[in-house]
Amino acid sequence: MAYILANDGIDPSAKEILEQLGHVVDITHYDGADLEEKIKTVECIVVRSNTKVRKPLLDIAKKYGKLKLIIRAGVGMDNIDCAYATDCGISVHNTPHSSANAVAELTIGHMLSMARHIYHANVSMRQGLWLKKQYVGIELAGKQLGLIGFGRIAQSVAQKAIALGMKVSYYSIPVIKDAMPECTYVTKEKLLKTSDFISLHIPHQKDEAPFISKKEFDVMKKGTYLINTARGGVVDEEALLNALDQGIVAMAALDVYQDEPTKNARIYTHDLISLTPHIGASTFEAQQRIGLELIEIIKKYL
């Protein structure tokens, strides 16, 4: 039996299964001093993006010696000091197989919303306006989609985009070639210069510089659409705002932000940014799959 803290919640069915296996599952959310106190007693902590597991918290866990396992219920692990946790003898894992489709569908949804002015039309109609002539959109079919990163999520986006008639190119580090014959590997510069839509699917560490900043925006062709459902830090928000104001970027869609919740009023009030509050993996199906995947990890390590 293990004491498991699901600090950012857990799918109810996964909680039930873990309890049937004899584990104690605490789904209370703890912050600050409360979390520091709780980490002394738990053997496993399950987190999403909200909880940060940094060195100070890990030092407490190491001192008391109870914590054996950290699970990120999702893909990105930039909220966990993974290397330091490993040095402390704590195993760190994520659930990379579970949320790819959910994030990919949100990405496509944002693309359709921007292309057909769904976001703007919804807001204006609630104001009693009928702006039919102003909302002439574009079709995704025939447009060039450039994917930065080509892991599970990006490949799922590619499959859906191809079904919509888009042409897909991608850039990745490390180089991933021939993963999907229908997609073309290109250099970063060519992707920036030729893409009608650019979607980001790469990780980001807290001390890294943004992957997309003024230098990259200056290379993009005028009128590009940008989508970020990866991590907030991969895009320089101030550079994005300038690119939108200059018409380099026609519109942007963001699900992730440099600070969450975002405190940048220029971001959340800008008329050319479609926003969602980091809901990429927030589907019932994805959360069920994540729950099942983390159960298998717990079975293996506890």
ChimeraX commands (.cxc) that place a marker at each C-alpha (Angstrom):
marker #1 position 0.00,0.00,0.00 radius 0.5
marker #1 position 1.21,3.50,-0.85 radius 0.5
marker #1 position 0.06,7.00,0.06 radius 0.5
marker #1 position -0.51,8.80,-3.27 radius 0.5
marker #1 position -1.11,12.54,-3.54 radius 0.5
marker #1 position -2.91,13.54,-6.76 radius 0.5
marker #1 position -2.29,17.23,-6.17 radius 0.5
marker #1 position -3.94,18.45,-9.38 radius 0.5
marker #1 position -6.72,15.89,-9.39 radius 0.5
marker #1 position -7.13,12.49,-11.02 radius 0.5
marker #1 position -9.81,10.76,-13.08 radius 0.5
marker #1 position -12.38,9.26,-10.65 radius 0.5
marker #1 position -12.15,5.81,-12.23 radius 0.5
marker #1 position -8.36,5.80,-11.79 radius 0.5
marker #1 position -8.75,6.82,-8.15 radius 0.5
marker #1 position -11.20,3.98,-7.61 radius 0.5
marker #1 position -8.88,1.41,-9.19 radius 0.5
marker #1 position -5.90,2.58,-7.14 radius 0.5
marker #1 position -7.94,2.35,-3.95 radius 0.5
marker #1 position -9.07,-1.15,-4.93 radius 0.5
marker #1 position -5.39,-2.03,-5.23 radius 0.5
marker #1 position -4.97,-0.96,-1.62 radius 0.5
marker #1 position -3.49,2.51,-2.07 radius 0.5
marker #1 position -4.60,5.67,-0.28 radius 0.5
marker #1 position -5.31,8.45,-2.80 radius 0.5
marker #1 position -5.51,12.06,-1.62 radius 0.5
marker #1 position -7.01,14.40,-4.24 radius 0.5
marker #1 position -6.75,17.54,-2.11 radius 0.5
marker #1 position -4.77,20.37,-3.72 radius 0.5
marker #1 position -1.97,21.70,-1.50 radius 0.5
marker #1 position 0.13,24.81,-2.06 radius 0.5
marker #1 position 3.12,26.42,-0.37 radius 0.5
marker #1 position 3.77,25.38,3.22 radius 0.5
marker #1 position 0.89,22.90,3.12 radius 0.5
marker #1 position 2.46,21.07,0.18 radius 0.5
marker #1 position 5.87,21.15,1.85 radius 0.5
marker #1 position 4.35,19.49,4.91 radius 0.5
marker #1 position 2.44,16.92,2.87 radius 0.5
marker #1 position 5.47,15.92,0.76 radius 0.5
marker #1 position 7.07,14.55,3.94 radius 0.5
marker #1 position 4.48,11.76,4.12 radius 0.5
marker #1 position 3.62,10.69,0.56 radius 0.5
marker #1 position 5.28,7.97,-1.50 radius 0.5
marker #1 position 3.97,9.19,-4.86 radius 0.5
marker #1 position 2.83,12.60,-6.10 radius 0.5
marker #1 position 0.83,12.97,-9.30 radius 0.5
marker #1 position 0.79,16.46,-10.82 radius 0.5
marker #1 position -0.42,18.26,-13.90 radius 0.5
marker #1 position 0.94,21.66,-14.99 radius 0.5
marker #1 position -0.35,23.59,-11.98 radius 0.5
marker #1 position 1.95,22.06,-9.35 radius 0.5
marker #1 position 5.66,22.86,-9.51 radius 0.5
marker #1 position 8.05,20.25,-8.13 radius 0.5
marker #1 position 11.27,22.22,-7.80 radius 0.5
marker #1 position 14.47,21.81,-5.79 radius 0.5
marker #1 position 13.19,23.26,-2.46 radius 0.5
marker #1 position 10.28,20.81,-2.40 radius 0.5
marker #1 position 12.52,17.95,-3.48 radius 0.5
marker #1 position 15.02,18.78,-0.74 radius 0.5
marker #1 position 12.26,18.29,1.83 radius 0.5
marker #1 position 11.18,15.03,0.18 radius 0.5
marker #1 position 14.78,13.80,0.16 radius 0.5
marker #1 position 15.26,14.65,3.83 radius 0.5
marker #1 position 12.24,12.62,4.94 radius 0.5
marker #1 position 12.85,9.82,2.45 radius 0.5
marker #1 position 9.24,8.82,1.76 radius 0.5
marker #1 position 8.76,10.08,-1.81 radius 0.5
marker #1 position 9.67,7.44,-4.38 radius 0.5
marker #1 position 7.74,8.45,-7.48 radius 0.5
marker #1 position 6.65,11.62,-9.31 radius 0.5
marker #1 position 4.19,11.26,-12.17 radius 0.5
marker #1 position 3.33,14.05,-14.56 radius 0.5
marker #1 position -0.24,13.34,-15.70 radius 0.5
marker #1 position 0.41,14.61,-19.20 radius 0.5
marker #1 position 3.38,15.12,-21.50 radius 0.5
marker #1 position 5.40,18.25,-20.65 radius 0.5
marker #1 position 7.66,17.94,-17.62 radius 0.5
marker #1 position 9.03,21.47,-17.41 radius 0.5
marker #1 position 7.26,21.99,-14.05 radius 0.5
marker #1 position 9.44,19.27,-12.49 radius 0.5
marker #1 position 13.18,19.40,-11.80 radius 0.5
marker #1 position 13.58,15.94,-13.29 radius 0.5
marker #1 position 17.38,15.68,-13.11 radius 0.5
marker #1 position 17.49,16.80,-9.48 radius 0.5
marker #1 position 14.68,14.43,-8.54 radius 0.5
marker #1 position 16.61,11.57,-10.11 radius 0.5
marker #1 position 19.70,12.62,-8.16 radius 0.5
marker #1 position 17.55,12.40,-5.02 radius 0.5
marker #1 position 16.65,8.82,-5.88 radius 0.5
marker #1 position 13.10,9.67,-6.95 radius 0.5
marker #1 position 11.72,8.20,-10.20 radius 0.5
marker #1 position 10.02,10.67,-12.55 radius 0.5
marker #1 position 7.60,9.67,-15.29 radius 0.5
marker #1 position 4.99,11.20,-17.56 radius 0.5
marker #1 position 2.06,9.77,-19.54 radius 0.5
marker #1 position 3.06,10.56,-23.13 radius 0.5
marker #1 position 0.61,8.26,-24.90 radius 0.5
marker #1 position -2.64,9.55,-23.46 radius 0.5
marker #1 position -3.27,13.15,-24.47 radius 0.5
marker #1 position -1.84,13.40,-28.00 radius 0.5
marker #1 position -5.20,13.19,-29.76 radius 0.5
marker #1 position -6.86,15.69,-27.43 radius 0.5
marker #1 position -4.14,18.30,-27.96 radius 0.5
marker #1 position -4.12,17.65,-31.71 radius 0.5
marker #1 position -7.89,18.16,-31.95 radius 0.5
marker #1 position -7.65,21.44,-30.04 radius 0.5
marker #1 position -4.89,22.58,-32.41 radius 0.5
marker #1 position -7.08,21.86,-35.44 radius 0.5
marker #1 position -10.01,23.54,-33.70 radius 0.5
marker #1 position -7.99,26.71,-33.23 radius 0.5
marker #1 position -6.92,26.63,-36.88 radius 0.5
marker #1 position -10.53,26.35,-38.07 radius 0.5
marker #1 position -11.62,29.07,-35.64 radius 0.5
marker #1 position -9.05,31.51,-36.98 radius 0.5
marker #1 position -9.58,30.64,-40.64 radius 0.5
marker #1 position -13.35,31.15,-40.47 radius 0.5
marker #1 position -13.49,33.96,-37.86 radius 0.5
marker #1 position -15.48,31.75,-35.48 radius 0.5
marker #1 position -13.94,33.43,-32.44 radius 0.5
marker #1 position -14.72,36.98,-33.63 radius 0.5
marker #1 position -18.16,36.13,-35.01 radius 0.5
marker #1 position -19.21,34.54,-31.74 radius 0.5
marker #1 position -18.23,37.62,-29.75 radius 0.5
marker #1 position -19.77,40.15,-32.15 radius 0.5
marker #1 position -23.07,38.29,-32.45 radius 0.5
marker #1 position -23.41,38.32,-28.66 radius 0.5
marker #1 position -23.14,42.11,-29.00 radius 0.5
marker #1 position -26.12,42.11,-31.38 radius 0.5
marker #1 position -24.01,42.60,-34.53 radius 0.5
marker #1 position -24.43,40.85,-37.91 radius 0.5
marker #1 position -21.04,41.25,-39.60 radius 0.5
marker #1 position -21.45,38.72,-42.39 radius 0.5
marker #1 position -19.46,40.65,-45.01 radius 0.5
marker #1 position -16.54,41.28,-42.63 radius 0.5
marker #1 position -16.09,37.59,-41.89 radius 0.5
marker #1 position -14.98,36.25,-45.24 radius 0.5
marker #1 position -12.51,33.55,-44.27 radius 0.5
marker #1 position -10.03,31.19,-45.86 radius 0.5
marker #1 position -10.10,27.42,-46.36 radius 0.5
marker #1 position -7.54,25.11,-44.81 radius 0.5
marker #1 position -7.52,22.87,-47.87 radius 0.5
marker #1 position -4.44,23.61,-49.99 radius 0.5
marker #1 position -2.70,25.65,-47.28 radius 0.5
marker #1 position 0.81,24.86,-46.03 radius 0.5
marker #1 position 1.01,23.78,-42.40 radius 0.5
marker #1 position 4.42,23.94,-40.76 radius 0.5
marker #1 position 4.89,21.87,-37.61 radius 0.5
marker #1 position 7.74,22.69,-35.24 radius 0.5
marker #1 position 8.49,19.43,-33.47 radius 0.5
marker #1 position 7.27,16.09,-34.79 radius 0.5
marker #1 position 6.44,13.87,-31.84 radius 0.5
marker #1 position 3.14,12.10,-31.15 radius 0.5
marker #1 position 1.04,15.26,-30.93 radius 0.5
marker #1 position 2.47,16.86,-34.06 radius 0.5
marker #1 position 2.05,13.65,-36.05 radius 0.5
marker #1 position -1.58,13.45,-34.91 radius 0.5
marker #1 position -2.07,17.07,-36.03 radius 0.5
marker #1 position -0.46,16.18,-39.37 radius 0.5
marker #1 position -2.86,13.28,-39.94 radius 0.5
marker #1 position -5.89,15.47,-39.28 radius 0.5
marker #1 position -4.54,18.36,-41.38 radius 0.5
marker #1 position -3.87,16.06,-44.33 radius 0.5
marker #1 position -7.46,14.79,-44.06 radius 0.5
marker #1 position -8.55,18.42,-44.42 radius 0.5
marker #1 position -6.47,18.77,-47.59 radius 0.5
marker #1 position -3.52,20.67,-46.15 radius 0.5
marker #1 position 0.11,20.23,-47.17 radius 0.5
marker #1 position 2.33,19.50,-44.19 radius 0.5
marker #1 position 6.02,20.19,-43.58 radius 0.5
marker #1 position 7.89,19.94,-40.31 radius 0.5
marker #1 position 11.12,20.82,-38.54 radius 0.5
marker #1 position 12.39,18.89,-35.56 radius 0.5
marker #1 position 15.37,18.55,-33.23 radius 0.5
marker #1 position 16.54,15.81,-33.27 radius 0.5
marker #1 position 15.90,15.31,-36.97 radius 0.5
marker #1 position 13.01,12.91,-37.54 radius 0.5
marker #1 position 12.78,11.91,-41.18 radius 0.5
marker #1 position 10.39,9.53,-42.95 radius 0.5
marker #1 position 8.09,9.21,-39.90 radius 0.5
marker #1 position 5.19,10.09,-42.22 radius 0.5
marker #1 position 5.91,9.90,-45.97 radius 0.5
marker #1 position 3.09,12.39,-46.63 radius 0.5
marker #1 position 4.97,15.09,-44.70 radius 0.5
marker #1 position 8.13,16.88,-45.76 radius 0.5
marker #1 position 11.08,17.60,-43.49 radius 0.5
marker #1 position 12.41,21.14,-44.06 radius 0.5
marker #1 position 14.86,23.51,-42.43 radius 0.5
marker #1 position 13.60,25.90,-39.78 radius 0.5
marker #1 position 14.11,28.88,-42.09 radius 0.5
marker #1 position 12.17,27.29,-44.96 radius 0.5
marker #1 position 9.31,26.35,-42.65 radius 0.5
marker #1 position 9.08,29.93,-41.37 radius 0.5
marker #1 position 9.20,31.39,-44.89 radius 0.5
marker #1 position 6.70,29.06,-46.57 radius 0.5
marker #1 position 4.05,28.12,-44.01 radius 0.5
marker #1 position 0.56,29.61,-43.98 radius 0.5
marker #1 position -0.03,28.10,-40.54 radius 0.5
marker #1 position 2.69,27.34,-37.98 radius 0.5
marker #1 position 1.95,25.10,-35.00 radius 0.5
marker #1 position 4.37,24.49,-32.15 radius 0.5
marker #1 position 4.84,21.08,-30.53 radius 0.5
marker #1 position 8.12,21.23,-28.63 radius 0.5
marker #1 position 9.10,21.15,-24.95 radius 0.5
marker #1 position 10.50,24.11,-23.05 radius 0.5
marker #1 position 12.69,24.36,-19.99 radius 0.5
marker #1 position 12.28,27.31,-17.64 radius 0.5
marker #1 position 15.72,28.81,-18.41 radius 0.5
marker #1 position 15.57,28.37,-22.19 radius 0.5
marker #1 position 15.16,31.28,-24.60 radius 0.5
marker #1 position 11.93,31.28,-26.64 radius 0.5
marker #1 position 12.12,29.21,-29.83 radius 0.5
marker #1 position 10.03,31.83,-31.65 radius 0.5
marker #1 position 11.15,35.42,-31.07 radius 0.5
marker #1 position 11.63,38.59,-33.15 radius 0.5
marker #1 position 14.26,36.91,-35.33 radius 0.5
marker #1 position 11.85,34.16,-36.34 radius 0.5
marker #1 position 8.88,36.51,-36.82 radius 0.5
marker #1 position 10.99,38.64,-39.16 radius 0.5
marker #1 position 11.50,35.57,-41.39 radius 0.5
marker #1 position 7.82,34.57,-41.56 radius 0.5
marker #1 position 5.79,35.46,-44.57 radius 0.5
marker #1 position 3.22,38.20,-44.03 radius 0.5
marker #1 position -0.15,36.92,-42.84 radius 0.5
marker #1 position 0.98,33.73,-41.12 radius 0.5
marker #1 position -1.30,32.10,-38.55 radius 0.5
marker #1 position 0.45,30.89,-35.37 radius 0.5
marker #1 position -0.82,28.23,-32.95 radius 0.5
marker #1 position 0.83,27.32,-29.65 radius 0.5
marker #1 position -0.62,24.39,-27.69 radius 0.5
marker #1 position 2.82,23.26,-26.45 radius 0.5
marker #1 position 4.40,25.45,-23.75 radius 0.5
marker #1 position 4.12,29.18,-23.15 radius 0.5
marker #1 position 7.84,29.79,-23.06 radius 0.5
marker #1 position 8.45,28.65,-26.64 radius 0.5
marker #1 position 6.99,31.93,-27.97 radius 0.5
marker #1 position 8.21,35.39,-26.94 radius 0.5
marker #1 position 4.90,37.05,-26.12 radius 0.5
marker #1 position 6.09,40.62,-26.64 radius 0.5
marker #1 position 7.57,39.69,-30.02 radius 0.5
marker #1 position 4.27,38.01,-30.92 radius 0.5
marker #1 position 2.29,41.12,-30.01 radius 0.5
marker #1 position 4.57,43.23,-32.21 radius 0.5
marker #1 position 4.26,40.74,-35.08 radius 0.5
marker #1 position 0.46,40.87,-34.81 radius 0.5
marker #1 position 0.45,44.67,-34.76 radius 0.5
marker #1 position 2.73,44.74,-37.84 radius 0.5
marker #1 position 0.61,42.23,-39.78 radius 0.5
marker #1 position 3.37,39.63,-39.95 radius 0.5
marker #1 position 1.08,37.29,-38.01 radius 0.5
marker #1 position -2.53,37.50,-39.18 radius 0.5
marker #1 position -3.82,35.90,-36.00 radius 0.5
marker #1 position -2.54,33.73,-33.17 radius 0.5
marker #1 position -4.16,31.01,-31.08 radius 0.5
marker #1 position -2.75,30.30,-27.64 radius 0.5
marker #1 position -3.54,27.58,-25.14 radius 0.5
marker #1 position -0.37,28.14,-23.09 radius 0.5
marker #1 position 1.34,31.24,-21.71 radius 0.5
marker #1 position 4.61,32.44,-20.21 radius 0.5
marker #1 position 2.80,32.84,-16.88 radius 0.5
marker #1 position -0.26,30.81,-16.00 radius 0.5
marker #1 position -2.80,32.16,-15.39 radius 0.5
marker #1 position -1.56,34.80,-17.80 radius 0.5
marker #1 position -1.10,38.24,-16.29 radius 0.5
marker #1 position -0.30,39.93,-19.61 radius 0.5
marker #1 position -3.32,42.13,-20.35 radius 0.5
marker #1 position -2.07,42.82,-23.88 radius 0.5
marker #1 position -2.26,39.09,-24.54 radius 0.5
marker #1 position -5.72,38.38,-23.15 radius 0.5
marker #1 position -7.31,41.53,-24.58 radius 0.5
marker #1 position -5.69,41.51,-28.04 radius 0.5
marker #1 position -8.33,41.29,-30.75 radius 0.5
marker #1 position -6.19,39.01,-32.93 radius 0.5
marker #1 position -5.46,36.33,-30.34 radius 0.5
marker #1 position -7.83,33.43,-29.77 radius 0.5
marker #1 position -7.34,32.07,-26.26 radius 0.5
marker #1 position -8.01,28.92,-24.28 radius 0.5
marker #1 position -6.87,28.33,-20.66 radius 0.5
marker #1 position -4.40,25.44,-21.12 radius 0.5
marker #1 position -7.07,22.86,-21.94 radius 0.5
marker #1 position -5.15,20.81,-24.50 radius 0.5
marker #1 position -5.45,17.56,-22.57 radius 0.5
marker #1 position -8.77,18.44,-20.93 radius 0.5
marker #1 position -11.11,15.88,-22.44 radius 0.5
marker #1 position -12.89,13.10,-20.59 radius 0.5
marker #1 position -11.27,10.54,-22.86 radius 0.5
marker #1 position -7.73,11.86,-22.40 radius 0.5
marker #1 position -8.10,12.03,-18.63 radius 0.5
marker #1 position -9.34,8.43,-18.56 radius 0.5
marker #1 position -6.37,7.32,-20.66 radius 0.5
marker #1 position -3.98,9.29,-18.45 radius 0.5
marker #1 position -5.50,7.63,-15.39 radius 0.5
marker #1 position -4.98,4.17,-16.83 radius 0.5
marker #1 position -1.42,4.98,-17.87 radius 0.5
marker #1 position -0.42,6.30,-14.46 radius 0.5
marker #1 position -1.94,3.21,-12.81 radius 0.5
marker #1 position 0.46,1.05,-14.82 radius 0.5
marker #1 position 3.38,3.24,-13.73 radius 0.5
marker #1 position 2.34,2.98,-10.09 radius 0.5
marker #1 position 1.97,-0.80,-10.37 radius 0.5
marker #1 position 5.50,-1.02,-11.75 radius 0.5
marker #1 position 7.27,1.27,-9.28 radius 0.5
marker #1 position 5.21,0.89,-6.09 radius 0.5
marker link #1:1,2 radius 0.2
marker link #1:2,3 radius 0.2
marker link #1:3,4 radius 0.2
marker link #1:4,5 radius 0.2
marker link #1:5,6 radius 0.2
marker link #1:6,7 radius 0.2
marker link #1:7,8 radius 0.2
marker link #1:8,9 radius 0.2
marker link #1:9,10 radius 0.2
marker link #1:10,11 radius 0.2
marker link #1:11,12 radius 0.2
marker link #1:12,13 radius 0.2
marker link #1:13,14 radius 0.2
marker link #1:14,15 radius 0.2
marker link #1:15,16 radius 0.2
marker link #1:16,17 radius 0.2
marker link #1:17,18 radius 0.2
marker link #1:18,19 radius 0.2
marker link #1:19,20 radius 0.2
marker link #1:20,21 radius 0.2
marker link #1:21,22 radius 0.2
marker link #1:22,23 radius 0.2
marker link #1:23,24 radius 0.2
marker link #1:24,25 radius 0.2
marker link #1:25,26 radius 0.2
marker link #1:26,27 radius 0.2
marker link #1:27,28 radius 0.2
marker link #1:28,29 radius 0.2
marker link #1:29,30 radius 0.2
marker link #1:30,31 radius 0.2
marker link #1:31,32 radius 0.2
marker link #1:32,33 radius 0.2
marker link #1:33,34 radius 0.2
marker link #1:34,35 radius 0.2
marker link #1:35,36 radius 0.2
marker link #1:36,37 radius 0.2
marker link #1:37,38 radius 0.2
marker link #1:38,39 radius 0.2
marker link #1:39,40 radius 0.2
marker link #1:40,41 radius 0.2
marker link #1:41,42 radius 0.2
marker link #1:42,43 radius 0.2
marker link #1:43,44 radius 0.2
marker link #1:44,45 radius 0.2
marker link #1:45,46 radius 0.2
marker link #1:46,47 radius 0.2
marker link #1:47,48 radius 0.2
marker link #1:48,49 radius 0.2
marker link #1:49,50 radius 0.2
marker link #1:50,51 radius 0.2
marker link #1:51,52 radius 0.2
marker link #1:52,53 radius 0.2
marker link #1:53,54 radius 0.2
marker link #1:54,55 radius 0.2
marker link #1:55,56 radius 0.2
marker link #1:56,57 radius 0.2
marker link #1:57,58 radius 0.2
marker link #1:58,59 radius 0.2
marker link #1:59,60 radius 0.2
marker link #1:60,61 radius 0.2
marker link #1:61,62 radius 0.2
marker link #1:62,63 radius 0.2
marker link #1:63,64 radius 0.2
marker link #1:64,65 radius 0.2
marker link #1:65,66 radius 0.2
marker link #1:66,67 radius 0.2
marker link #1:67,68 radius 0.2
marker link #1:68,69 radius 0.2
marker link #1:69,70 radius 0.2
marker link #1:70,71 radius 0.2
marker link #1:71,72 radius 0.2
marker link #1:72,73 radius 0.2
marker link #1:73,74 radius 0.2
marker link #1:74,75 radius 0.2
marker link #1:75,76 radius 0.2
marker link #1:76,77 radius 0.2
marker link #1:77,78 radius 0.2
marker link #1:78,79 radius 0.2
marker link #1:79,80 radius 0.2
marker link #1:80,81 radius 0.2
marker link #1:81,82 radius 0.2
marker link #1:82,83 radius 0.2
marker link #1:83,84 radius 0.2
marker link #1:84,85 radius 0.2
marker link #1:85,86 radius 0.2
marker link #1:86,87 radius 0.2
marker link #1:87,88 radius 0.2
marker link #1:88,89 radius 0.2
marker link #1:89,90 radius 0.2
marker link #1:90,91 radius 0.2
marker link #1:91,92 radius 0.2
marker link #1:92,93 radius 0.2
marker link #1:93,94 radius 0.2
marker link #1:94,95 radius 0.2
marker link #1:95,96 radius 0.2
marker link #1:96,97 radius 0.2
marker link #1:97,98 radius 0.2
marker link #1:98,99 radius 0.2
marker link #1:99,100 radius 0.2
marker link #1:100,101 radius 0.2
marker link #1:101,102 radius 0.2
marker link #1:102,103 radius 0.2
marker link #1:103,104 radius 0.2
marker link #1:104,105 radius 0.2
marker link #1:105,106 radius 0.2
marker link #1:106,107 radius 0.2
marker link #1:107,108 radius 0.2
marker link #1:108,109 radius 0.2
marker link #1:109,110 radius 0.2
marker link #1:110,111 radius 0.2
marker link #1:111,112 radius 0.2
marker link #1:112,113 radius 0.2
marker link #1:113,114 radius 0.2
marker link #1:114,115 radius 0.2
marker link #1:115,116 radius 0.2
marker link #1:116,117 radius 0.2
marker link #1:117,118 radius 0.2
marker link #1:118,119 radius 0.2
marker link #1:119,120 radius 0.2
marker link #1:120,121 radius 0.2
marker link #1:121,122 radius 0.2
marker link #1:122,123 radius 0.2
marker link #1:123,124 radius 0.2
marker link #1:124,125 radius 0.2
marker link #1:125,126 radius 0.2
marker link #1:126,127 radius 0.2
marker link #1:127,128 radius 0.2
marker link #1:128,129 radius 0.2
marker link #1:129,130 radius 0.2
marker link #1:130,131 radius 0.2
marker link #1:131,132 radius 0.2
marker link #1:132,133 radius 0.2
marker link #1:133,134 radius 0.2
marker link #1:134,135 radius 0.2
marker link #1:135,136 radius 0.2
marker link #1:136,137 radius 0.2
marker link #1:137,138 radius 0.2
marker link #1:138,139 radius 0.2
marker link #1:139,140 radius 0.2
marker link #1:140,141 radius 0.2
marker link #1:141,142 radius 0.2
marker link #1:142,143 radius 0.2
marker link #1:143,144 radius 0.2
marker link #1:144,145 radius 0.2
marker link #1:145,146 radius 0.2
marker link #1:146,147 radius 0.2
marker link #1:147,148 radius 0.2
marker link #1:148,149 radius 0.2
marker link #1:149,150 radius 0.2
marker link #1:150,151 radius 0.2
marker link #1:151,152 radius 0.2
marker link #1:152,153 radius 0.2
marker link #1:153,154 radius 0.2
marker link #1:154,155 radius 0.2
marker link #1:155,156 radius 0.2
marker link #1:156,157 radius 0.2
marker link #1:157,158 radius 0.2
marker link #1:158,159 radius 0.2
marker link #1:159,160 radius 0.2
marker link #1:160,161 radius 0.2
marker link #1:161,162 radius 0.2
marker link #1:162,163 radius 0.2
marker link #1:163,164 radius 0.2
marker link #1:164,165 radius 0.2
marker link #1:165,166 radius 0.2
marker link #1:166,167 radius 0.2
marker link #1:167,168 radius 0.2
marker link #1:168,169 radius 0.2
marker link #1:169,170 radius 0.2
marker link #1:170,171 radius 0.2
marker link #1:171,172 radius 0.2
marker link #1:172,173 radius 0.2
marker link #1:173,174 radius 0.2
marker link #1:174,175 radius 0.2
marker link #1:175,176 radius 0.2
marker link #1:176,177 radius 0.2
marker link #1:177,178 radius 0.2
marker link #1:178,179 radius 0.2
marker link #1:179,180 radius 0.2
marker link #1:180,181 radius 0.2
marker link #1:181,182 radius 0.2
marker link #1:182,183 radius 0.2
marker link #1:183,184 radius 0.2
marker link #1:184,185 radius 0.2
marker link #1:185,186 radius 0.2
marker link #1:186,187 radius 0.2
marker link #1:187,188 radius 0.2
marker link #1:188,189 radius 0.2
marker link #1:189,190 radius 0.2
marker link #1:190,191 radius 0.2
marker link #1:191,192 radius 0.2
marker link #1:192,193 radius 0.2
marker link #1:193,194 radius 0.2
marker link #1:194,195 radius 0.2
marker link #1:195,196 radius 0.2
marker link #1:196,197 radius 0.2
marker link #1:197,198 radius 0.2
marker link #1:198,199 radius 0.2
marker link #1:199,200 radius 0.2
marker link #1:200,201 radius 0.2
marker link #1:201,202 radius 0.2
marker link #1:202,203 radius 0.2
marker link #1:203,204 radius 0.2
marker link #1:204,205 radius 0.2
marker link #1:205,206 radius 0.2
marker link #1:206,207 radius 0.2
marker link #1:207,208 radius 0.2
marker link #1:208,209 radius 0.2
marker link #1:209,210 radius 0.2
marker link #1:210,211 radius 0.2
marker link #1:211,212 radius 0.2
marker link #1:212,213 radius 0.2
marker link #1:213,214 radius 0.2
marker link #1:214,215 radius 0.2
marker link #1:215,216 radius 0.2
marker link #1:216,217 radius 0.2
marker link #1:217,218 radius 0.2
marker link #1:218,219 radius 0.2
marker link #1:219,220 radius 0.2
marker link #1:220,221 radius 0.2
marker link #1:221,222 radius 0.2
marker link #1:222,223 radius 0.2
marker link #1:223,224 radius 0.2
marker link #1:224,225 radius 0.2
marker link #1:225,226 radius 0.2
marker link #1:226,227 radius 0.2
marker link #1:227,228 radius 0.2
marker link #1:228,229 radius 0.2
marker link #1:229,230 radius 0.2
marker link #1:230,231 radius 0.2
marker link #1:231,232 radius 0.2
marker link #1:232,233 radius 0.2
marker link #1:233,234 radius 0.2
marker link #1:234,235 radius 0.2
marker link #1:235,236 radius 0.2
marker link #1:236,237 radius 0.2
marker link #1:237,238 radius 0.2
marker link #1:238,239 radius 0.2
marker link #1:239,240 radius 0.2
marker link #1:240,241 radius 0.2
marker link #1:241,242 radius 0.2
marker link #1:242,243 radius 0.2
marker link #1:243,244 radius 0.2
marker link #1:244,245 radius 0.2
marker link #1:245,246 radius 0.2
marker link #1:246,247 radius 0.2
marker link #1:247,248 radius 0.2
marker link #1:248,249 radius 0.2
marker link #1:249,250 radius 0.2
marker link #1:250,251 radius 0.2
marker link #1:251,252 radius 0.2
marker link #1:252,253 radius 0.2
marker link #1:253,254 radius 0.2
marker link #1:254,255 radius 0.2
marker link #1:255,256 radius 0.2
marker link #1:256,257 radius 0.2
marker link #1:257,258 radius 0.2
marker link #1:258,259 radius 0.2
marker link #1:259,260 radius 0.2
marker link #1:260,261 radius 0.2
marker link #1:261,262 radius 0.2
marker link #1:262,263 radius 0.2
marker link #1:263,264 radius 0.2
marker link #1:264,265 radius 0.2
marker link #1:265,266 radius 0.2
marker link #1:266,267 radius 0.2
marker link #1:267,268 radius 0.2
marker link #1:268,269 radius 0.2
marker link #1:269,270 radius 0.2
marker link #1:270,271 radius 0.2
marker link #1:271,272 radius 0.2
marker link #1:272,273 radius 0.2
marker link #1:273,274 radius 0.2
marker link #1:274,275 radius 0.2
marker link #1:275,276 radius 0.2
marker link #1:276,277 radius 0.2
marker link #1:277,278 radius 0.2
marker link #1:278,279 radius 0.2
marker link #1:279,280 radius 0.2
marker link #1:280,281 radius 0.2
marker link #1:281,282 radius 0.2
marker link #1:282,283 radius 0.2
marker link #1:283,284 radius 0.2
marker link #1:284,285 radius 0.2
marker link #1:285,286 radius 0.2
marker link #1:286,287 radius 0.2
marker link #1:287,288 radius 0.2
marker link #1:288,289 radius 0.2
marker link #1:289,290 radius 0.2
marker link #1:290,291 radius 0.2
marker link #1:291,292 radius 0.2
marker link #1:292,293 radius 0.2
marker link #1:293,294 radius 0.2
marker link #1:294,295 radius 0.2
marker link #1:295,296 radius 0.2
marker link #1:296,297 radius 0.2
marker link #1:297,298 radius 0.2
marker link #1:298,299 radius 0.2
marker link #1:299,300 radius 0.2
marker link #1:300,301 radius 0.2
marker link #1:301,302 radius 0.2
view
